Amino acid sequence: MNAKLATLFVSLAVSGYLTFVESYGSGAPTEVCEDMLPQHGAPVQTTPSPYTLTPNRKTVKGGEQITLTLAAKDLSKFKGFMVQARDSTGAPVGSFAPLPVSKGNNEFKGKWKLITCPKGPANNTATHVNPMEKSRVVLTWIAPKNLNKNFNFKYTVAKNGGEYWVGIDTETISVN
Ligand SMILES: *[C@@H]1O[C@H](CO)[C@@H](O)[C@H](O)[C@H]1NC(C)=O
């Protein structure tokens, strides 16, 4: 094998390992909207997720908000994430506020961005903006005015380039 070819093989091997975090250093693209699966990466972790996504309420009315906290059960941090609400047909529901609706939210500025996945309203999905390690993210989700079906949140978290937990469901949130 000549040197040029060897270089090509090495760079192909390296790019094959690009993952959710490295290839999506600035957040997940809409191509992963449906399966929330980081592409070109390591196998999905099958162990229980060390991360939890906790809504502050289990029932909601149209137009109301839910505060969601994404955090680790242990002291581990994470680099990448993707969060959305989905109804039973799999369509994204509701949208996220650009920053948590609370005072003193400076700690969260610049940690994530909102993207719009197909079949749902604008800003229906939140994802990281950089691969810096995070220990906690607090999101505000706003129910659509005409909310009439139960749903749940779904999330993917990448601890690093090679370890991630994909498409985990929260408990069902009921419309009240
Ligand atoms: C979506 O979020 C961006 C900020 O991330 C904001 O500027 C824009 O107004 C939002 N759009 C809607 C329709 O909420």
The ligand as a Tripos MOL2 file, in Angstrom:
@<TRIPOS>MOLECULE
LIG
   14    14     1     0     0
SMALL
NO_CHARGES

@<TRIPOS>ATOM
      1 C1        -37.5450   29.6940   17.9280 C.3       1 LIG1
      2 O1        -36.4100   29.9310   18.7490 O.3       1 LIG1
      3 C2        -35.6200   31.0180   18.3660 C.3       1 LIG1
      4 C3        -34.4580   31.1040   19.3180 C.3       1 LIG1
      5 O2        -33.8160   29.8690   19.4530 O.3       1 LIG1
      6 C4        -36.4350   32.2790   18.4060 C.3       1 LIG1
      7 O3        -35.6730   33.3700   17.9600 O.3       1 LIG1
      8 C5        -37.6870   32.1340   17.5480 C.3       1 LIG1
      9 O4        -38.5090   33.2640   17.7100 O.3       1 LIG1
     10 C6        -38.4540   30.8990   17.9700 C.3       1 LIG1
     11 N1        -39.5940   30.7100   17.0500 N.am      1 LIG1
     12 C7        -40.8050   30.4100   17.4920 C.2       1 LIG1
     13 C8        -41.8580   30.3190   16.4200 C.3       1 LIG1
     14 O5        -41.0540   30.2050   18.6700 O.2       1 LIG1
@<TRIPOS>BOND
     1     1     2 1
     2     1    10 1
     3     2     3 1
     4     3     4 1
     5     3     6 1
     6     4     5 1
     7     6     7 1
     8     6     8 1
     9     8     9 1
    10     8    10 1
    11    10    11 1
    12    11    12 1
    13    12    13 1
    14    12    14 2
@<TRIPOS>SUBSTRUCTURE
     1 LIG1         1 GROUP 0 **** ****
